[in-house]
Amino acid sequence: MRAVLAAVAAAVLLCGCSSEPAANSAATPSPSGGTVPIPTNTLNTVPPTDAAQPPELPEQATAPPPAAAGPVSSKNLPAPAKLGTGWKTYADPGGAEAGFLGNETWTRSREPHQAAFEALPVGCGKPLPTDSLPVPKHALQGSYRTGAGQPATVLVLRFTDAGQAAGYYGGYQTRMTACGTKGSLQVKQLWSTPDAVASIRAYEGAEAFVELSTVKGSTVALLAQASATPDAQAAWARSVVPALRAVIDSP
């Protein structure tokens, strides 16, 4: 997963967007004397409205992120004991490869647009829908270690209202279903209910993740657990739905 997300971030960086012209490119001489202005790229100042499109710039990694995202905090993430025997919170140190600086705690605020975009499947063998998706207002990620020592995360996306949350959740599920089981990313659904879905997201030649998604009120939660035996995790995924839904949309 990190390799794919890193590739997305690298693509954004390679776009070369800048709000300032280069030192020697503000103007160029014209044959008749004087100078001819050269247009420069400027960043869009309008708030993003489509989570299905990549942000113009990746999340900043110049300082450790806050441990809360507006009203969304650790209270909106399930306690590790609710997720399984031996689960623990994990203070991710981050680093250059991870693309963020650790803040010495297990939760970190995410740039909402970036977090919502990165959660979508990338590398599918089949074409994905192209409809636009709402951008959340807040995003918070919690890091865990499972009883088997595997990494796991819960991403909480808080939207302006329940309609936007439902819109993103529906678009996310449509893309996961359309992804298919061929390509550099394969997605296999384990089970689904009206308000929760469990899937396996497997990257070719890399690790596989059991993913559980649910929506409640104005909040979408996405849990991802690395697993060597993802097909055996269907019952576990069902068992933790109540723990997620009990806290994710609390004020």
C-alpha angles and dihedrals in degrees: 000000000000091000092054094046091047089054090053091051091047091053090054092049091050092058087083094217114170138168092210127064119236115266094252100033104069091102141352129214117264124216091247095051130263121064138290114222116237114215115237131204116255129193118252110254094195112103111255116260103182121066090185090070122072118251118257090241131021123244114291116252099187095107137018110274121243117267091234134045108218107292092349112095142145088295087072093057123077119252111253092244088061090059100052148309112301096010115147137183114253129210100218109212092206117199141176095306093047091050097228141073118246118246096201093251136084098249129063136179115244130205097257099223093047093047094049092047095047091052091065119092116266126187098033121162092226128058113265129220115273101207117128122257130210118259115232121238095221135017129191128180127201124197125214142170118222125228087264091053095253121143119254135174139192117207116197116198114192115196132195092256144353092266092060092046091052090047094054093042092051092048091048092052092046091054094046090051093047094049095082131193100285130077132047088308123045124189122196122181116226098187142325139209129181092271106025139040132190121203142164116237109195126182118209110260092358142079126308127226133206105219126198120188129185140165129211125170109317095343136089120194125197119191119191123186123183108228138177089204105037095158089063094056101076095101092045091052091053092049095058098048092092091051091055096043092048094065115015098086098038113128 
